[in-house]
Structure formats: C-alpha cells, structure tokens
C-alpha cells in the first residue's frame, strides 16, 4: 500500500512527511507523531 511506501521512504531519507488521514488506526500505524486538528487548530499532539 501507499502508506508503507511513504513510511519506507521516510525511514530511508529521514525527511519530515505529512500524511493526512481520517483513519485513526492507519495514523497510529504509520506515524511517529500524531497531530489532531480541528478547523486548522491543533487539538492534540503526541507520540
């Protein structure tokens, strides 16, 4: 899947990436840090 390729590229090149999803499980699987936003404002951030 695309998320695995994005993660592989992130790990290989050490670039910061932004991945937008509404799927909580997908976000927790793919991310080091998760930021929850609401109407452009940060509601929560953590790892």
N, C-alpha and C positions, 0 to 999 in steps of 0.2 A: 504494500500500500504506500501511498504518498507520504504518510506521516513517518513511516520507517525510513524512507529515503531522506526526508528532511532531517531526521534525527541523526542518521549516519553522516550526512554532510556537516551537520553542526559539530559532531564529535571529531570528525576528521580535520576540519578547518578552523574550529574554535571561533566561529562567527556568532554574534548575537542574532537570534532569529525571533520573529514574532509570528505566532501561529494562532489564528482565530478559530475558535470552535464553540459550539453551544453544548457539546457533549462532555460532561464532567469526567467520565471515565477515560475518554480519549485524552483530555487535558492532563489528567493525573499520570497517565502512562507516558506521555511524550515530554513533559516539561520538568525542568529543574525548579523553576519558579512560576507560580500561577498568580495572575492578577485578575481580579473580578472587577469589571467596570459596569457602571450604570449611567447612561446618558453622558458619556465622556468623563465621568468622575470615577476615581479609584475607590471602590468599596472595601476591598480586602486585597492583601498581597502576602504571599508566604511561599514556603517550600515544603 
